[in-house]
């Protein structure tokens, strides 16, 4: 009986430490400023793909952070302090924007807008709020002179 209580206590402590670590990581990522909630799907399915033959993977919920001429994307459910993806401003080409369709409505935040992009030849989709989208497009358009910027 005592052993079971000790094990249960250790489990509760480990769970509390894990949740604290998630919160601390998110706080450290946001400390630098310029963060926004952003889901990512990479590689995204091509629009001409027949139903059932899409090569895209599912949506991953994350946090994106502006860092100079790139955006660093972090998975929410991870302990890693390094970004999972880094998208450079000069490599992003915006293809289209759309509202979530079908099951995407359940996987994304309620006010999300899906932005189809191409980054260095790889098709990807970003889902973010209208406010975050406005900031993202303004950041893309604010590229230094001489950089090619394509905003649909």
C-alpha positions as CSV (number, residue, x, y, z in Angstrom):
1,X,0.0,0.0,0.0
2,X,2.8,2.4,0.9
3,X,4.7,1.6,-2.3
4,X,1.5,2.3,-4.4
5,X,1.2,5.7,-2.7
6,X,4.8,6.5,-3.3
7,X,4.5,5.6,-6.9
8,X,1.3,7.6,-7.3
9,X,3.0,10.6,-5.6
10,X,6.0,10.3,-8.0
11,X,3.7,10.1,-11.0
12,X,1.8,13.3,-9.9
13,X,5.2,15.1,-9.3
14,X,6.4,14.0,-12.8
15,X,3.2,15.2,-14.4
16,X,3.4,18.6,-12.6
17,X,7.1,19.0,-13.7
18,X,6.2,18.1,-17.3
19,X,3.3,20.6,-17.4
20,X,5.5,23.3,-15.8
21,X,8.2,22.6,-18.5
22,X,5.7,23.1,-21.3
23,X,4.6,26.4,-19.8
24,X,8.2,27.6,-19.2
25,X,9.2,26.7,-22.8
26,X,6.3,28.6,-24.3
27,X,7.2,31.6,-22.1
28,X,10.8,31.5,-23.2
29,X,9.8,31.3,-26.9
30,X,7.5,34.3,-26.4
31,X,9.9,36.3,-24.4
32,X,11.7,37.7,-27.5
33,X,8.3,39.0,-28.8
34,X,6.8,38.8,-32.2
35,X,5.0,35.5,-31.7
36,X,1.7,34.2,-33.0
37,X,-0.3,31.0,-33.0
38,X,0.3,29.2,-36.3
39,X,-0.6,25.7,-37.5
40,X,1.6,24.2,-40.2
41,X,1.0,21.5,-42.8
42,X,4.1,20.5,-44.7
43,X,4.2,19.2,-47.3
44,X,0.7,20.3,-48.3
45,X,-1.3,18.5,-50.9
46,X,-1.3,19.8,-54.4
47,X,-4.6,21.3,-55.4
48,X,-4.9,19.1,-58.5
49,X,-4.5,15.9,-56.5
50,X,-7.4,13.5,-56.9
51,X,-9.3,12.8,-53.6
52,X,-7.6,10.1,-51.6
53,X,-4.3,10.6,-53.4
54,X,-3.2,13.7,-51.5
55,X,0.4,13.5,-50.3
56,X,0.0,16.0,-47.6
57,X,0.3,15.3,-43.9
58,X,-1.9,16.5,-41.1
59,X,-1.9,19.9,-39.4
60,X,0.6,20.5,-36.5
61,X,-0.3,23.2,-34.0
62,X,2.5,25.5,-33.2
63,X,3.8,29.0,-32.4
64,X,5.7,31.1,-35.0
65,X,8.2,33.8,-34.1
66,X,9.6,36.6,-36.3
67,X,13.4,36.5,-36.2
68,X,14.9,39.1,-38.6
69,X,14.4,37.9,-42.1
70,X,12.9,34.5,-41.2
71,X,10.1,33.0,-39.2
72,X,10.9,30.2,-36.7
73,X,8.1,27.7,-36.2
74,X,7.9,25.7,-33.0
75,X,5.6,22.7,-32.3
76,X,3.4,23.3,-29.2
77,X,3.6,19.8,-27.9
78,X,7.4,19.5,-27.8
79,X,10.2,20.2,-25.3
80,X,12.7,21.2,-28.0
81,X,14.0,24.8,-27.6
82,X,15.0,24.9,-31.3
83,X,12.5,25.7,-34.0
84,X,11.2,22.7,-36.0
85,X,11.1,24.8,-39.2
86,X,12.7,28.1,-40.3
87,X,11.1,29.9,-43.2
88,X,13.2,32.6,-44.7
89,X,11.4,35.7,-46.1
90,X,13.1,35.6,-49.5
91,X,12.1,31.9,-50.0
92,X,8.3,32.3,-49.2
93,X,5.9,32.6,-52.1
94,X,2.2,33.1,-51.2
95,X,0.0,31.2,-53.6
96,X,-3.5,31.7,-52.2
97,X,-5.6,32.2,-49.1
98,X,-8.7,30.3,-48.2
99,X,-11.1,29.3,-45.4
100,X,-10.6,25.9,-43.7
101,X,-12.5,23.2,-45.5
102,X,-14.2,20.0,-44.2
103,X,-12.3,18.3,-41.4
104,X,-9.8,21.2,-41.3
105,X,-12.4,23.2,-39.4
106,X,-12.1,20.8,-36.5
107,X,-8.3,20.6,-36.6
108,X,-7.6,24.4,-36.7
109,X,-8.5,27.3,-34.4
110,X,-12.0,28.7,-35.0
111,X,-10.9,32.0,-36.6
112,X,-8.1,30.5,-38.7
113,X,-7.3,31.5,-42.3
114,X,-5.3,29.0,-44.4
115,X,-2.5,30.5,-46.5
116,X,-1.1,28.2,-49.2
117,X,2.6,29.0,-49.8
118,X,5.7,27.6,-51.5
119,X,9.0,27.8,-49.6
120,X,12.1,26.9,-51.6
121,X,10.0,24.7,-53.9
122,X,8.1,22.8,-51.1
123,X,4.4,23.5,-50.9
124,X,3.2,24.2,-47.4
125,X,0.1,25.7,-45.7
126,X,0.0,28.0,-42.7
127,X,-3.2,28.6,-40.7
128,X,-3.4,31.7,-38.5
129,X,-5.9,34.3,-37.3
130,X,-6.8,37.3,-39.4
131,X,-4.7,39.6,-37.3
132,X,-1.7,37.3,-37.5
133,X,-2.2,37.0,-41.3
134,X,-2.2,40.8,-41.6
135,X,1.1,41.0,-39.7
136,X,2.6,38.1,-41.7
137,X,1.7,39.7,-45.1
138,X,3.0,43.1,-43.9
139,X,6.3,41.4,-42.8
140,X,6.6,39.8,-46.2
141,X,6.0,43.0,-48.0
142,X,8.5,44.9,-45.8
143,X,11.4,43.0,-47.4
144,X,14.6,45.0,-48.0
145,X,14.9,46.6,-51.5
146,X,16.0,44.1,-54.1
147,X,14.4,41.1,-52.6
148,X,11.7,39.3,-54.6
149,X,8.4,39.3,-52.7
150,X,5.3,37.5,-54.0
151,X,2.2,38.1,-52.0
152,X,-1.1,36.9,-53.4
